[in-house]
Amino acid sequence: MSATVRRWPPWTAEVSGHAADFARRVDAAAGDATAAIHQWLVETGRIRPDAHIIHLEVRTWRAR
């Protein structure tokens, strides 16, 4: 089965707010960006809870 998954976060003019939300989600997932994005995709109905993310590309990242 093929599915189209939208980029996360959904890019708008308020990117900084999305970045802060992403940072909170990654922190809550013990630093696991894939788990954080998976949880967001499940919460928003974009994937099923049993789906597996097999590839994740993070375009920018700044270590804290």
N, C-alpha and C positions, 0 to 999 in steps of 0.2 A: 504494500500500500504506500502510495506517495502522498505527502502532505506539504503544504506551503506553511512555513512558520515565519511570522513577521519578526523583524529585528527587535531586540530588547535593549534598552527601553524604547518605547515608541517615540521616535524623535520628533520633538516640537521645539518651539522657541525657548522652552524652559528646561534646557538640557541640564543645567546645574542642579535642579531639583531632582531630576532622574538619577543623576550621578550620586547624590546623597542617599537616595532610596536604594540604589544598587549597593553602595557601601554598607548600609545597614543590613541589607539582605545577606551579603557575603559574610559580614561579621556574625550574623545569627546562624549561618551555616558553617561556622568554625573555619572560615577562610576558603571554603569550597565554592568557587564561582559557578561551576556546573550545577551543583545542588541548588544554589540560590536561583539560578535561571530556571531550572526544572520546576522548582516550587512555584515561581511566578507564572510560568506557562500553565501549570495545573490550575492555579487559582483563577486565572483568567479564561479558562476553558479552551486553551489553544492546543493542549495535548492531554492524553489520558495519563493518569497517575502511574501506570505500568510502562509507559514509554521510556526508551533509553536514548539519551543524547550521545551520539557516537562521534560527533565533531563539534567543537565550539571554537570560534575565532574571536578573540578579544582584540580589537583594533588599537586601543590605547589603554594604558594602565600605569598608574603612578603608585609605587609602593609607599606605605605610610611608615 
